[in-house]
Amino acid sequence: MSMFNRSRSYLQAIAILLVLVTVTALAVVYSSFNTRQLFIQLQALQAKAAAQQVTQGRLLLESSAWSSLSSIENTARNQLSMREPSAQQLVVATIDARAAH
Amino acid sequence: MVYKNRLDKWSWRVYPLWLILLIALFAIIFRLAQLQLFDTENGRIFLQQQGDARVVRNEQIPVSRAEIVDRNGYLLAVSSPVKTVWANPRLIDRDNLALTELANLLSLPVAEVEKKLSSKSSFVYLRRQMDPQQAELVAEKKYPGIFLKTEYKRFYPAGEVVSHLVGFTDIDERGQEGIELSYDEVLRSRSGLKQVMRNAHHENIKNIKLLSPASEGQKITLSIDMRLQYVAYRELKSAVANHQASSGSIVILDTQTGEVLALANQPSYNANDRKQFIPEHMRNRGIIDLYEPGSVVKPFTIMAALESGNYDLASTIDTSPGKLYINNKLVSDERDYGEIDLAAILSKSSNVGTSKIAIGLGDDQLLNLFAKLGLGEHSASGFPGEQSGYLPRYKDDALFKATLSFGHGLTVNSVQLARAYAVIANHGVKQPISLLRLADQRDTSETHAIDIVSSATADKVLRLMQGVAETGGTGIKAAIKGYSVAGKTGTTHKVGDLGYEGSRYRASFAGIVPASSPRLVAVVTIDDPAGDEYFGGDVAAPVFSRVMASALRLMNIPPDRADQIGVPQLKTASQQIYEKSKASLKVDDARVKHGSV
């Protein structure tokens, strides 16, 4: 009787373990599938970041080309007819400590 | 029956066959077990290695070299990602490759691509550092055996204006010249390495592990102010062209901090275009070229005189007849200036005057002062290739003292000269030179400032030097409207293979502005002017005036000689503005009343 009981509880344990193994196996499948999905996303984002870095580099160079001091000077002097203020046109504002109080 | 008998007769042969098959089966089972279960060189490890060799790859994590910027964050050197196209010729099926199409996409001649692909190696560069968008077209074609790699290319947005100082890197982003070389270790980034799993399409499917993390370089902030640098470069370039000079340089220092605000040279080169690299043009003359300073050291002779206590502002020296024979060598002035004071010795640049002073000074006082001021001493600016110059050993000889007093017999570079002038500007205190921006609040306990002379002496020299840029002085063309200028001109014969050359000169001007409370020091030298003008006062002084006028305005330094130009003072100015605004208000009121607004 007891032999029968013991072997029955063995069978039960094995059945439970079998179920657990199946469940965890499926979990592994699911998580590695998930990992792949996320990795694909990561790759896509990294590619996007790299592309944006390329764009940023291009824009940086473009902006520094536009902001080159010689081109600014050229535009200011020739197109906008700007010039440096002469010494007579300067107004010197000094801060008078007594006047401030 | 006969048939059956024959079978019986030979039936034993089946047993060895069985045996052989059984052995073969066990051998296969054993091998399978070995491959799967045992961690031996022939076992599982072998299988693992074979698998890894097919899918596991080491991949670089690219990082860019750090930037170089000026003191206000203006970009001077920046790395931008580009694509390099490479090929593994062993993987290329050359019969089915659209060679002409590939060559067109790479903008290379067909023959060149063909030659590269016929290489026996498994790695050849097809084209390095391509425009990323252009390279993308190559990638889209998915040619077998042809791959793209991200690299970084160095760009120098400011180009020739600051190229001597910033320098450049080679194609692998290693510093070759200038700051790029001296701070290479700081700027350099080390790309990381990661292990990835890759499929047959060369796509990553899994990151396995990080083998070494990427480390980024540190940004370098120079002490240079690009606005000043640009003005200095522009004026220097036009002066060198106008005087058909061979070269020139300008150094501008902040007198209080010792920071180099501008360091421009002519001729220059564009670091973005390697094809036009000419070694002669790549020299940072302001730091590397050594020359005899000539008359620009005369303020230091006067400084030694004042410091000795034997002379004061009222002292006079008889320079008649404008000629002086020392050991049968002639020291002469432009003309006979008669009996003149120290201010006039500077403003007229009298060689006889400084010679007499120097001969009268005790032993090595003058040489000692020159040494303390750092003439002929390495400036420790950290710039690669700086030449330290030469200061002679003391000789107890009148001619030796005399020649030293007007700047002959020693060699310096422009940065050293500027540093020595900064001592006059900085009330007798010598500051170390810096090419990097210093923190705004410099810790006073950590400065390496050294007292050279008393502040009283330095201030007196500064006052005496103002006569140079006033009417009657040799440097009148250095004058700046609204500001007081203290400076000194210099004109020296160039030294050729056979000693001094009679008709080749170096014109220089060193000055301090504003003289009443110094902020900036500049040294301008122009080499070998070919025109009629060759005096420092005619060639270098006007450059000083133009550059410093802009520099003072850009740095918001108020005019200290407002009386010269009648600058309206605050009170009247604010009144003017107030009155103007009141007037315009009235106009507005009127308009409102008439319904025109």
HADDOCK unambig.tbl for C-alpha pairs under 7 A between the chains (distance, minus, plus):
assign (segid A and resid 39 and name CA) (segid B and resid 206 and name CA) 6.83 0.50 0.50
assign (segid A and resid 54 and name CA) (segid B and resid 80 and name CA) 6.89 0.50 0.50
assign (segid A and resid 54 and name CA) (segid B and resid 81 and name CA) 5.66 0.50 0.50
assign (segid A and resid 57 and name CA) (segid B and resid 80 and name CA) 4.96 0.50 0.50
assign (segid A and resid 57 and name CA) (segid B and resid 81 and name CA) 6.89 0.50 0.50
assign (segid A and resid 61 and name CA) (segid B and resid 157 and name CA) 6.82 0.50 0.50
assign (segid A and resid 64 and name CA) (segid B and resid 157 and name CA) 5.92 0.50 0.50
assign (segid A and resid 65 and name CA) (segid B and resid 157 and name CA) 6.57 0.50 0.50
assign (segid A and resid 68 and name CA) (segid B and resid 158 and name CA) 6.70 0.50 0.50
assign (segid A and resid 87 and name CA) (segid B and resid 481 and name CA) 6.79 0.50 0.50
assign (segid A and resid 87 and name CA) (segid B and resid 482 and name CA) 6.65 0.50 0.50
assign (segid A and resid 87 and name CA) (segid B and resid 565 and name CA) 6.54 0.50 0.50
assign (segid A and resid 88 and name CA) (segid B and resid 565 and name CA) 5.79 0.50 0.50
assign (segid A and resid 88 and name CA) (segid B and resid 566 and name CA) 6.66 0.50 0.50
assign (segid A and resid 88 and name CA) (segid B and resid 567 and name CA) 5.85 0.50 0.50
assign (segid A and resid 90 and name CA) (segid B and resid 567 and name CA) 6.33 0.50 0.50
assign (segid A and resid 91 and name CA) (segid B and resid 567 and name CA) 6.18 0.50 0.50
assign (segid A and resid 91 and name CA) (segid B and resid 568 and name CA) 5.80 0.50 0.50
assign (segid A and resid 91 and name CA) (segid B and resid 569 and name CA) 6.81 0.50 0.50
assign (segid A and resid 91 and name CA) (segid B and resid 573 and name CA) 6.82 0.50 0.50
assign (segid A and resid 92 and name CA) (segid B and resid 558 and name CA) 6.72 0.50 0.50
assign (segid A and resid 92 and name CA) (segid B and resid 569 and name CA) 6.12 0.50 0.50
assign (segid A and resid 92 and name CA) (segid B and resid 570 and name CA) 6.16 0.50 0.50
assign (segid A and resid 93 and name CA) (segid B and resid 570 and name CA) 5.02 0.50 0.50
assign (segid A and resid 94 and name CA) (segid B and resid 570 and name CA) 6.56 0.50 0.50
